[in-house]
Each structure stands twice: as structure tokens, then as C-alpha cells.
Amino acid sequence: MGTTGWKDFDLAKMVERAENQAAPYFEFLRVPQLSCGIYTLSAGAADTQSAHDEDEVYFVLRGRAKMEFDGDKKELGPGSILYVPADTDHAFVEIEEDLSLLVFFGSGGPSGAQI
């Protein structure tokens, strides 16, 4: 029998790997139509990301901050889910507590998947 192509991941292990690397983004899955990763930002850090070519969804695992986009700010905390359409300027601001976010890019996102 051949492989079905499905994969499983241990979220706690993915977060630990992400938090123990120097870069803020750790991509753990990439397939043609989807990219998944963990994005981490320390309290008080500046989020330097810019608009992406892909739709994305953020799921806040831990921490507190605000997301700024289109002149608005939205408070986020554990359990918050935020959809950001492609080509939308956005950034995490006023990061009160270290952030760990599960990120899904709709069509590939940044390259460099570990698995």
C-alpha cells in the first residue's frame, strides 16, 4: 500500500521547536495549497511582517496583543481566531505577553517547512 499523504503533528512539540529557534516563524507543513507554522513574538517586540500574497488565519495559543489592520485594532488573547485576507497590511502591536500563534496560509505562505 502507498502512503495516503496525511500527516499528524504534536502541537506542544511544534510550539517548543518554534520557541527554541532564533527566527519568529517556524513552518512545519507545506503542501501546494496550504502552509502551517508557529509564529512567536516576545512581549514588547515589534512585528515587522508586511502584507502577504495569501489569505491567512491566526489562532492565538498563548499571550495577549492587538492586531492592527486597515486602521483598526482588535484585542487578541488565547483562543482568538483571526482571518486576514491576502494583501491586507497588518501587524501585531501592543504585545503585552509573549505570543505563540498557530498560522495557516491559504496557498503556501513562507517557504522552509521542516516536515
C-alpha positions in Angstrom: 0.0 0.0 0.0 1.1 3.5 -0.7 1.0 6.5 1.6 -2.2 8.5 1.9 -0.3 11.7 2.3 -1.8 12.6 5.6 0.4 13.8 8.5 -0.1 14.4 12.1 1.7 16.8 14.4 2.1 17.3 18.1 1.2 20.9 18.8 3.2 21.1 22.0 6.3 19.8 20.2 5.8 22.2 17.3 5.5 25.2 19.7 8.6 24.1 21.6 10.6 23.9 18.4 9.4 27.3 17.3 10.2 28.9 20.7 13.7 27.4 20.7 14.8 28.8 17.4 16.1 32.3 16.6 13.6 33.2 13.9 10.0 34.2 14.8 8.3 31.9 12.3 8.6 28.1 12.2 6.9 26.5 9.3 6.1 22.8 9.9 3.9 21.9 6.9 3.8 23.0 3.3 1.7 21.4 0.6 0.6 23.1 -2.7 -2.5 24.8 -1.3 -1.6 25.2 2.4 1.2 26.2 4.8 1.1 25.9 8.6 3.5 27.3 11.1 4.0 28.8 14.6 4.7 32.5 14.9 6.2 33.7 18.1 6.7 37.3 19.3 8.1 38.4 22.7 6.2 40.9 24.9 7.1 44.4 23.7 8.5 43.2 20.4 7.9 44.9 17.1 6.1 42.8 14.5 7.9 43.5 11.2 5.7 41.5 8.8 4.1 43.0 5.8 1.0 42.1 3.7 1.1 38.6 2.2 0.0 37.3 -1.2 -2.0 34.6 0.6 -5.1 34.6 2.9 -4.1 33.6 6.4 -5.7 32.5 9.7 -4.1 33.1 13.1 -5.1 31.1 16.2 -3.7 32.5 19.4 -2.3 29.7 21.5 -1.0 32.0 24.3 -0.2 35.6 25.0 -2.0 38.9 24.6 -1.7 41.7 22.0 -3.6 43.7 19.5 -3.8 43.2 15.7 -3.7 46.4 13.7 -5.2 46.4 10.2 -6.9 48.9 8.0 -6.7 51.5 10.7 -8.5 49.3 13.3 -7.1 47.4 16.3 -8.5 44.1 17.6 -7.6 42.7 21.0 -6.4 39.1 20.9 -5.8 36.5 23.5 -5.7 32.7 23.9 -8.4 31.1 21.7 -8.8 34.1 19.4 -9.1 33.3 15.8 -8.4 36.0 13.1 -8.7 35.8 9.4 -6.6 38.2 7.3 -7.3 38.4 3.6 -4.4 38.4 1.1 -2.7 41.8 0.5 -4.0 43.3 3.8 -1.5 45.3 5.8 -1.5 44.0 9.3 0.8 43.7 12.4 0.7 42.7 16.0 1.0 45.7 18.2 1.0 46.4 22.0 2.2 42.9 22.7 1.6 42.6 26.4 2.5 38.9 26.9 4.7 36.6 24.8 2.7 35.4 21.8 2.5 32.0 20.3 0.2 31.7 17.3 -0.7 28.9 15.0 -0.8 30.3 11.5 -2.4 28.8 8.3 -1.6 30.3 4.9 -4.2 29.5 2.2 -1.8 28.9 -0.7 1.6 28.2 0.5 2.9 31.1 2.6 6.6 31.5 3.5 8.9 28.6 2.4 11.0 26.5 4.7 8.8 23.7 6.1 10.6 21.4 8.4 8.3 18.4 7.6 
